[in-house]
Amino acid sequence: MAKPETDNAEALMSAYLDEELDADGKSKLEAMLADSPEAQKELSGLQSVLRLVKALPEEQAPPDFYEKVAKKIRRRRWLRGDYLVALSLPFQIINVMVILAVAVVYMMLHLDSDVAGRKLERDPTVQKAKPPEPPAP
């Protein structure tokens, strides 16, 4: 695992090479370089690599490059099993719907058999509504 000081030094050097450092960052980097010959060597190596990379000719990707890369990524995801969740979701939904349908049918059959075997009784606490009186002549 990298030390925080190393991470900070790498971040400072990277920002310096990308010309993104503010005055405070530049002063921190200069102080670090003054104290550490190892940091000077590292920065010098990074600068030479950056010069070599910039000297390389610019290449154009083939027109179908994106499609080929995307196809390989999809194939690797498929082989790793990332798509299994997406494939299993419709089956899970169908299973839930079948279970609900069976439960509804069972409840309907059960309700019919309960009602057929019993005589419904009136609730004695409910008062019968009085019919409306005809208007007086």
Order of alpha helices (4+ residues) and beta strands (2+ residues): alpha-alpha-alpha-alpha-alpha
